[in-house]
Amino acid sequence: MPQIKSGTNNRTDVASRSAPKFKNPGFYNKATLVGSNKTIAFTGSAIAAGFICENVTNVTIELQNGGTLPGSTLTADTLYEIAPKKVVIGATGVVHVLHK
């Protein structure tokens, strides 16, 4: 028979039930906007998983495992499932970097 007990935060629960595990509902769960005249590196806990270029002018994407993608090789409003290490933007350009 289940026992009723009082837990943390004065919360009452049934002892035989395990707490549900929270999982983020989407594939990407955070976005970082990189606007004009900005350079942002994505390392450690802020590592990126993909990006979308809103404006590809004056954009350079440095990739996690080496290499760079100039904005002229990218198409605006397209999801790229490539992990950027650093995003460098000149006077114009907008990139949305996606995180898991």
N, CA, C and O atoms as CSV, one atom per row, in Angstrom:
chain,resi,resn,atom,element,x,y,z
A,1,MET,N,N,0.844,-1.177,0.000
A,1,MET,CA,C,0.000,0.000,0.000
A,1,MET,C,C,0.891,1.242,0.000
A,1,MET,O,O,1.853,1.307,0.765
A,2,PRO,N,N,0.584,2.227,-0.847
A,2,PRO,CA,C,1.395,3.437,-0.903
A,2,PRO,C,C,1.317,4.223,0.398
A,2,PRO,O,O,0.283,4.262,1.064
A,3,GLN,N,N,2.424,4.840,0.735
A,3,GLN,CA,C,2.465,5.694,1.912
A,3,GLN,C,C,2.453,7.147,1.466
A,3,GLN,O,O,3.110,7.521,0.494
A,4,ILE,N,N,1.712,7.940,2.178
A,4,ILE,CA,C,1.683,9.366,1.878
A,4,ILE,C,C,2.702,10.043,2.786
A,4,ILE,O,O,2.701,9.836,4.000
A,5,LYS,N,N,3.573,10.855,2.188
A,5,LYS,CA,C,4.606,11.526,2.969
A,5,LYS,C,C,4.697,12.985,2.563
A,5,LYS,O,O,4.248,13.380,1.487
A,6,SER,N,N,5.279,13.763,3.433
A,6,SER,CA,C,5.483,15.179,3.162
A,6,SER,C,C,6.919,15.375,2.713
A,6,SER,O,O,7.855,14.973,3.404
A,7,GLY,N,N,7.090,15.994,1.553
A,7,GLY,CA,C,8.424,16.175,0.991
A,7,GLY,C,C,8.909,17.600,1.109
A,7,GLY,O,O,8.444,18.366,1.954
A,8,THR,N,N,9.847,17.944,0.252
A,8,THR,CA,C,10.403,19.291,0.277
A,8,THR,C,C,9.360,20.310,-0.151
A,8,THR,O,O,8.412,19.980,-0.864
A,9,ASN,N,N,9.536,21.517,0.276
A,9,ASN,CA,C,8.628,22.629,-0.052
A,9,ASN,C,C,7.204,22.365,0.420
A,9,ASN,O,O,6.248,22.838,-0.193
A,10,ASN,N,N,7.060,21.612,1.504
A,10,ASN,CA,C,5.744,21.281,2.075
A,10,ASN,C,C,4.823,20.628,1.057
A,10,ASN,O,O,3.615,20.864,1.049
A,11,ARG,N,N,5.401,19.818,0.216
A,11,ARG,CA,C,4.638,19.143,-0.832
A,11,ARG,C,C,4.324,17.717,-0.393
A,11,ARG,O,O,5.218,16.988,0.036
A,12,THR,N,N,3.079,17.324,-0.496
A,12,THR,CA,C,2.670,15.978,-0.126
A,12,THR,C,C,2.610,15.118,-1.373
A,12,THR,O,O,2.118,15.546,-2.417
A,13,ASP,N,N,3.117,13.902,-1.251
A,13,ASP,CA,C,3.163,13.027,-2.416
A,13,ASP,C,C,3.026,11.581,-1.975
A,13,ASP,O,O,3.152,11.269,-0.791
A,14,VAL,N,N,2.773,10.720,-2.913
A,14,VAL,CA,C,2.677,9.293,-2.655
A,14,VAL,C,C,4.064,8.690,-2.857
A,14,VAL,O,O,4.704,8.941,-3.878
A,15,ALA,N,N,4.533,7.898,-1.893
A,15,ALA,CA,C,5.899,7.371,-1.906
A,15,ALA,C,C,6.173,6.430,-3.072
A,15,ALA,O,O,7.322,6.315,-3.500
A,16,SER,N,N,5.169,5.763,-3.593
A,16,SER,CA,C,5.402,4.773,-4.645
A,16,SER,C,C,5.497,5.394,-6.040
A,16,SER,O,O,5.771,4.691,-7.013
A,17,ARG,N,N,5.277,6.684,-6.140
A,17,ARG,CA,C,5.300,7.352,-7.439
A,17,ARG,C,C,6.629,8.071,-7.617
A,17,ARG,O,O,7.078,8.795,-6.728
A,18,SER,N,N,7.257,7.865,-8.776
A,18,SER,CA,C,8.508,8.576,-9.043
A,18,SER,C,C,8.192,9.910,-9.713
A,18,SER,O,O,7.189,10.057,-10.411
A,19,ALA,N,N,9.070,10.868,-9.483
A,19,ALA,CA,C,8.873,12.197,-10.059
A,19,ALA,C,C,9.065,12.148,-11.569
A,19,ALA,O,O,9.972,11.468,-12.049
A,20,PRO,N,N,8.230,12.855,-12.326
A,20,PRO,CA,C,8.394,12.853,-13.784
A,20,PRO,C,C,9.684,13.561,-14.182
A,20,PRO,O,O,10.102,14.522,-13.535
A,21,LYS,N,N,10.300,13.087,-15.235
A,21,LYS,CA,C,11.507,13.715,-15.751
A,21,LYS,C,C,11.100,14.736,-16.800
A,21,LYS,O,O,10.393,14.415,-17.756
A,22,PHE,N,N,11.557,15.978,-16.608
A,22,PHE,CA,C,11.237,17.045,-17.548
A,22,PHE,C,C,12.134,16.933,-18.765
A,22,PHE,O,O,13.351,16.785,-18.645
A,23,LYS,N,N,11.533,17.004,-19.918
A,23,LYS,CA,C,12.289,17.026,-21.162
A,23,LYS,C,C,11.825,18.226,-21.970
A,23,LYS,O,O,10.632,18.524,-22.036
A,24,ASN,N,N,12.777,18.907,-22.581
A,24,ASN,CA,C,12.412,20.020,-23.446
A,24,ASN,C,C,11.630,19.491,-24.637
A,24,ASN,O,O,12.016,18.476,-25.216
A,25,PRO,N,N,10.545,20.148,-25.019
A,25,PRO,CA,C,9.679,19.634,-26.066
A,25,PRO,C,C,10.213,19.765,-27.488
A,25,PRO,O,O,9.739,19.057,-28.376
A,26,GLY,N,N,11.160,20.625,-27.732
A,26,GLY,CA,C,11.633,20.844,-29.101
A,26,GLY,C,C,13.056,20.382,-29.308
A,26,GLY,O,O,13.755,20.027,-28.359
A,27,PHE,N,N,13.478,20.391,-30.560
A,27,PHE,CA,C,14.847,19.998,-30.890
A,27,PHE,C,C,15.816,21.115,-30.513
A,27,PHE,O,O,16.878,20.853,-29.949
A,28,TYR,N,N,15.454,22.356,-30.821
A,28,TYR,CA,C,16.225,23.525,-30.404
A,28,TYR,C,C,15.395,24.252,-29.361
A,28,TYR,O,O,14.203,24.482,-29.568
A,29,ASN,N,N,16.008,24.617,-28.244
A,29,ASN,CA,C,15.244,25.192,-27.146
A,29,ASN,C,C,15.728,26.556,-26.688
A,29,ASN,O,O,15.264,27.081,-25.676
A,30,LYS,N,N,16.667,27.129,-27.439
A,30,LYS,CA,C,17.155,28.462,-27.115
A,30,LYS,C,C,17.743,29.062,-28.379
A,30,LYS,O,O,18.304,28.348,-29.210
A,31,ALA,N,N,17.616,30.363,-28.522
A,31,ALA,CA,C,18.196,31.061,-29.670
A,31,ALA,C,C,18.928,32.305,-29.180
A,31,ALA,O,O,18.480,32.990,-28.260
A,32,THR,N,N,20.060,32.580,-29.812
A,32,THR,CA,C,20.837,33.781,-29.520
A,32,THR,C,C,20.885,34.631,-30.781
A,32,THR,O,O,21.294,34.158,-31.841
A,33,LEU,N,N,20.472,35.873,-30.664
A,33,LEU,CA,C,20.488,36.799,-31.794
A,33,LEU,C,C,21.859,37.464,-31.873
A,33,LEU,O,O,22.334,38.043,-30.896
A,34,VAL,N,N,22.486,37.376,-33.039
A,34,VAL,CA,C,23.748,38.069,-33.284
A,34,VAL,C,C,23.451,39.142,-34.327
A,34,VAL,O,O,23.159,38.838,-35.484
A,35,GLY,N,N,23.530,40.385,-33.903
A,35,GLY,CA,C,23.199,41.500,-34.786
A,35,GLY,C,C,24.428,42.141,-35.401
A,35,GLY,O,O,25.541,41.629,-35.275
A,36,SER,N,N,24.218,43.260,-36.064
A,36,SER,CA,C,25.306,43.943,-36.771
A,36,SER,C,C,26.391,44.418,-35.806
A,36,SER,O,O,26.129,44.751,-34.651
A,37,ASN,N,N,27.626,44.435,-36.329
A,37,ASN,CA,C,28.806,44.863,-35.575
A,37,ASN,C,C,29.044,44.046,-34.306
A,37,ASN,O,O,29.475,44.589,-33.289
A,38,LYS,N,N,28.764,42.749,-34.364
A,38,LYS,CA,C,28.954,41.868,-33.204
A,38,LYS,C,C,29.807,40.671,-33.591
A,38,LYS,O,O,29.791,40.223,-34.737
A,39,THR,N,N,30.549,40.162,-32.620
A,39,THR,CA,C,31.275,38.903,-32.734
A,39,THR,C,C,30.991,38.123,-31.467
A,39,THR,O,O,31.282,38.596,-30.368
A,40,ILE,N,N,30.426,36.931,-31.606
A,40,ILE,CA,C,30.107,36.104,-30.445
A,40,ILE,C,C,30.649,34.704,-30.679
A,40,ILE,O,O,30.440,34.112,-31.738
A,41,ALA,N,N,31.360,34.172,-29.662
A,41,ALA,CA,C,31.871,32.799,-29.699
A,41,ALA,C,C,30.917,31.905,-28.911
A,41,ALA,O,O,30.382,32.317,-27.882
A,42,PHE,N,N,30.706,30.695,-29.390
A,42,PHE,CA,C,29.787,29.750,-28.757
A,42,PHE,C,C,30.570,28.518,-28.316
A,42,PHE,O,O,30.802,27.599,-29.102
A,43,THR,N,N,30.976,28.516,-27.040
A,43,THR,CA,C,31.756,27.414,-26.489
A,43,THR,C,C,31.202,27.033,-25.123
A,43,THR,O,O,30.363,27.744,-24.570
A,44,GLY,N,N,31.659,25.932,-24.587
A,44,GLY,CA,C,31.251,25.493,-23.255
A,44,GLY,C,C,29.758,25.267,-23.158
A,44,GLY,O,O,29.170,24.606,-24.014
A,45,SER,N,N,29.137,25.815,-22.118
A,45,SER,CA,C,27.699,25.608,-21.919
A,45,SER,C,C,26.855,26.365,-22.934
A,45,SER,O,O,25.656,26.109,-23.050
A,46,ALA,N,N,27.457,27.291,-23.671
A,46,ALA,CA,C,26.730,28.064,-24.685
A,46,ALA,C,C,26.964,27.514,-26.090
A,46,ALA,O,O,26.747,28.219,-27.076
A,47,ILE,N,N,27.407,26.258,-26.187
A,47,ILE,CA,C,27.708,25.682,-27.501
A,47,ILE,C,C,26.454,25.686,-28.383
A,47,ILE,O,O,25.342,25.453,-27.908
A,48,ALA,N,N,26.655,25.948,-29.636
A,48,ALA,CA,C,25.542,26.058,-30.583
A,48,ALA,C,C,25.331,24.742,-31.328
A,48,ALA,O,O,26.219,23.890,-31.371
A,49,ALA,N,N,24.149,24.591,-31.910
A,49,ALA,CA,C,23.823,23.381,-32.665
A,49,ALA,C,C,23.404,23.684,-34.095
A,49,ALA,O,O,23.364,22.777,-34.926
A,50,GLY,N,N,23.095,24.927,-34.398
A,50,GLY,CA,C,22.668,25.303,-35.740
A,50,GLY,C,C,22.459,26.806,-35.808
A,50,GLY,O,O,22.658,27.519,-34.824
A,51,PHE,N,N,22.053,27.280,-36.983
A,51,PHE,CA,C,21.819,28.717,-37.122
A,51,PHE,C,C,20.902,28.998,-38.302
A,51,PHE,O,O,20.741,28.173,-39.201
A,52,ILE,N,N,20.304,30.189,-38.274
A,52,ILE,CA,C,19.484,30.711,-39.364
A,52,ILE,C,C,19.974,32.128,-39.636
A,52,ILE,O,O,20.062,32.944,-38.718
A,53,CYS,N,N,20.290,32.419,-40.882
A,53,CYS,CA,C,20.707,33.776,-41.268
A,53,CYS,C,C,19.479,34.548,-41.731
A,53,CYS,O,O,18.803,34.148,-42.679
A,54,GLU,N,N,19.202,35.642,-41.063
A,54,GLU,CA,C,18.104,36.510,-41.493
A,54,GLU,C,C,18.588,37.442,-42.602
A,54,GLU,O,O,17.860,37.723,-43.554
A,55,ASN,N,N,19.822,37.914,-42.465
A,55,ASN,CA,C,20.462,38.771,-43.469
A,55,ASN,C,C,21.901,38.276,-43.595
A,55,ASN,O,O,22.652,38.332,-42.622
A,56,VAL,N,N,22.300,37.793,-44.774
A,56,VAL,CA,C,23.612,37.164,-44.956
A,56,VAL,C,C,24.733,38.143,-45.304
A,56,VAL,O,O,25.889,37.735,-45.422
A,57,THR,N,N,24.413,39.418,-45.469
A,57,THR,CA,C,25.415,40.419,-45.830
A,57,THR,C,C,26.381,40.647,-44.669
A,57,THR,O,O,25.950,40.822,-43.529
A,58,ASN,N,N,27.680,40.647,-44.950
A,58,ASN,CA,C,28.730,40.884,-43.949
A,58,ASN,C,C,28.730,39.859,-42.821
A,58,ASN,O,O,29.021,40.204,-41.676
A,59,VAL,N,N,28.409,38.606,-43.129
A,59,VAL,CA,C,28.370,37.532,-42.137
A,59,VAL,C,C,29.500,36.548,-42.413
A,59,VAL,O,O,29.760,36.196,-43.563
A,60,THR,N,N,30.167,36.106,-41.352
A,60,THR,CA,C,31.137,35.017,-41.437
A,60,THR,C,C,30.856,34.054,-40.294
A,60,THR,O,O,30.768,34.459,-39.135
A,61,ILE,N,N,30.717,32.778,-40.629
A,61,ILE,CA,C,30.464,31.738,-39.642
A,61,ILE,C,C,31.719,30.878,-39.527
A,61,ILE,O,O,32.162,30.297,-40.518
A,62,GLU,N,N,32.298,30.792,-38.327
A,62,GLU,CA,C,33.416,29.888,-38.073
A,62,GLU,C,C,32.843,28.618,-37.450
A,62,GLU,O,O,32.061,28.692,-36.502
A,63,LEU,N,N,33.225,27.459,-37.973
A,63,LEU,CA,C,32.634,26.190,-37.555
A,63,LEU,C,C,33.415,25.529,-36.421
A,63,LEU,O,O,34.613,25.761,-36.263
A,64,GLN,N,N,32.720,24.701,-35.630
A,64,GLN,CA,C,33.309,24.050,-34.456
A,64,GLN,C,C,34.547,23.227,-34.787
A,64,GLN,O,O,35.534,23.290,-34.054
A,65,ASN,N,N,34.520,22.472,-35.853
A,65,ASN,CA,C,35.630,21.576,-36.187
A,65,ASN,C,C,36.512,22.121,-37.300
A,65,ASN,O,O,37.187,21.361,-37.993
A,66,GLY,N,N,36.505,23.436,-37.469
A,66,GLY,CA,C,37.353,24.071,-38.469
A,66,GLY,C,C,36.583,24.518,-39.691
A,66,GLY,O,O,35.520,23.982,-40.002
A,67,GLY,N,N,37.119,25.489,-40.370
A,67,GLY,CA,C,36.506,26.017,-41.583
A,67,GLY,C,C,35.637,27.222,-41.308
A,67,GLY,O,O,35.214,27.466,-40.178
A,68,THR,N,N,35.381,27.973,-42.366
A,68,THR,CA,C,34.516,29.144,-42.275
A,68,THR,C,C,33.533,29.152,-43.436
A,68,THR,O,O,33.801,28.611,-44.509
A,69,LEU,N,N,32.405,29.771,-43.196
A,69,LEU,CA,C,31.390,29.962,-44.229
A,69,LEU,C,C,31.141,31.458,-44.376
A,69,LEU,O,O,30.614,32.076,-43.452
A,70,PRO,N,N,31.500,32.054,-45.499
A,70,PRO,CA,C,31.154,33.464,-45.703
A,70,PRO,C,C,29.661,33.588,-46.012
A,70,PRO,O,O,29.042,32.656,-46.524
A,71,GLY,N,N,29.105,34.732,-45.698
A,71,GLY,CA,C,27.684,34.956,-45.938
A,71,GLY,C,C,27.268,34.764,-47.378
A,71,GLY,O,O,26.121,34.409,-47.648
A,72,SER,N,N,28.186,34.993,-48.316
A,72,SER,CA,C,27.860,34.846,-49.741
A,72,SER,C,C,27.534,33.406,-50.121
A,72,SER,O,O,26.943,33.169,-51.175
A,73,THR,N,N,27.910,32.435,-49.280
A,73,THR,CA,C,27.611,31.026,-49.573
A,73,THR,C,C,26.325,30.562,-48.905
A,73,THR,O,O,25.915,29.415,-49.084
A,74,LEU,N,N,25.688,31.434,-48.141
A,74,LEU,CA,C,24.497,31.067,-47.374
A,74,LEU,C,C,23.242,31.666,-47.989
A,74,LEU,O,O,23.300,32.666,-48.705
A,75,THR,N,N,22.118,31.045,-47.702
A,75,THR,CA,C,20.811,31.526,-48.154
A,75,THR,C,C,20.038,32.037,-46.946
A,75,THR,O,O,19.979,31.367,-45.916
A,76,ALA,N,N,19.455,33.203,-47.067
A,76,ALA,CA,C,18.685,33.786,-45.969
A,76,ALA,C,C,17.481,32.918,-45.635
A,76,ALA,O,O,16.913,32.255,-46.502
A,77,ASP,N,N,17.106,32.935,-44.365
A,77,ASP,CA,C,15.925,32.233,-43.847
A,77,ASP,C,C,15.985,30.726,-44.067
A,77,ASP,O,O,14.953,30.093,-44.292
A,78,THR,N,N,17.168,30.152,-44.005
A,78,THR,CA,C,17.362,28.708,-44.146
A,78,THR,C,C,17.991,28.179,-42.867
A,78,THR,O,O,18.931,28.774,-42.340
A,79,LEU,N,N,17.473,27.058,-42.366
A,79,LEU,CA,C,18.046,26.418,-41.186
A,79,LEU,C,C,19.279,25.630,-41.592
A,79,LEU,O,O,19.211,24.761,-42.462
A,80,TYR,N,N,20.405,25.934,-40.961
A,80,TYR,CA,C,21.645,25.195,-41.178
A,80,TYR,C,C,21.948,24.414,-39.902
A,80,TYR,O,O,22.200,25.004,-38.851
A,81,GLU,N,N,21.921,23.094,-39.996
A,81,GLU,CA,C,22.204,22.253,-38.836
A,81,GLU,C,C,23.707,21.992,-38.761
A,81,GLU,O,O,24.164,20.849,-38.776
A,82,ILE,N,N,24.451,23.080,-38.680
A,82,ILE,CA,C,25.903,23.081,-38.573
A,82,ILE,C,C,26.232,23.900,-37.324
A,82,ILE,O,O,25.678,24.981,-37.126
A,83,ALA,N,N,27.126,23.391,-36.490
A,83,ALA,CA,C,27.447,24.073,-35.239
A,83,ALA,C,C,28.471,25.182,-35.443
A,83,ALA,O,O,29.631,24.898,-35.742
A,84,PRO,N,N,28.064,26.441,-35.286
A,84,PRO,CA,C,29.043,27.526,-35.391
A,84,PRO,C,C,29.845,27.671,-34.098
A,84,PRO,O,O,29.295,27.575,-33.002
A,85,LYS,N,N,31.144,27.903,-34.239
A,85,LYS,CA,C,32.000,28.187,-33.083
A,85,LYS,C,C,31.980,29.686,-32.792
A,85,LYS,O,O,31.985,30.116,-31.638
A,86,LYS,N,N,31.958,30.471,-33.879
A,86,LYS,CA,C,31.951,31.928,-33.738
A,86,LYS,C,C,31.178,32.528,-34.896
A,86,LYS,O,O,31.254,32.041,-36.025
A,87,VAL,N,N,30.434,33.589,-34.613
A,87,VAL,CA,C,29.717,34.336,-35.639
A,87,VAL,C,C,30.260,35.762,-35.623
A,87,VAL,O,O,30.258,36.433,-34.591
A,88,VAL,N,N,30.726,36.208,-36.788
A,88,VAL,CA,C,31.270,37.558,-36.937
A,88,VAL,C,C,30.397,38.303,-37.939
A,88,VAL,O,O,30.193,37.838,-39.061
A,89,ILE,N,N,29.882,39.465,-37.528
A,89,ILE,CA,C,29.008,40.245,-38.402
A,89,ILE,C,C,29.538,41.671,-38.482
A,89,ILE,O,O,29.891,42.277,-37.470
A,90,GLY,N,N,29.589,42.194,-39.705
A,90,GLY,CA,C,30.028,43.569,-39.940
A,90,GLY,C,C,28.893,44.551,-39.752
A,90,GLY,O,O,28.072,44.399,-38.848
A,91,ALA,N,N,28.848,45.563,-40.607
A,91,ALA,CA,C,27.875,46.648,-40.486
A,91,ALA,C,C,26.433,46.186,-40.642
A,91,ALA,O,O,25.527,46.762,-40.040
A,92,THR,N,N,26.216,45.152,-41.445
A,92,THR,CA,C,24.864,44.604,-41.606
A,92,THR,C,C,24.938,43.100,-41.416
A,92,THR,O,O,26.025,42.525,-41.360
A,93,GLY,N,N,23.803,42.480,-41.319
A,93,GLY,CA,C,23.744,41.038,-41.143
A,93,GLY,C,C,23.067,40.687,-39.831
A,93,GLY,O,O,23.232,41.381,-38.828
A,94,VAL,N,N,22.301,39.599,-39.848
A,94,VAL,CA,C,21.616,39.105,-38.657
A,94,VAL,C,C,21.636,37.586,-38.708
A,94,VAL,O,O,21.268,36.987,-39.718
A,95,VAL,N,N,22.067,36.963,-37.613
A,95,VAL,CA,C,22.099,35.504,-37.513
A,95,VAL,C,C,21.443,35.095,-36.203
A,95,VAL,O,O,21.718,35.681,-35.155
A,96,HIS,N,N,20.576,34.092,-36.262
A,96,HIS,CA,C,19.964,33.502,-35.078
A,96,HIS,C,C,20.675,32.173,-34.844
A,96,HIS,O,O,20.553,31.252,-35.652
A,97,VAL,N,N,21.411,32.071,-33.750
A,97,VAL,CA,C,22.142,30.849,-33.423
A,97,VAL,C,C,21.264,30.004,-32.509
A,97,VAL,O,O,20.727,30.500,-31.519
A,98,LEU,N,N,21.122,28.726,-32.848
A,98,LEU,CA,C,20.226,27.823,-32.128
A,98,LEU,C,C,21.008,26.903,-31.199
A,98,LEU,O,O,22.099,26.440,-31.531
A,99,HIS,N,N,20.427,26.648,-30.028
A,99,HIS,CA,C,21.039,25.794,-29.010
A,99,HIS,C,C,20.082,24.657,-28.666
A,99,HIS,O,O,18.863,24.811,-28.748
A,100,LYS,N,N,20.642,23.528,-28.285
A,100,LYS,CA,C,19.811,22.394,-27.838
A,100,LYS,C,C,19.578,22.485,-26.357
A,100,LYS,O,O,18.903,21.629,-25.785
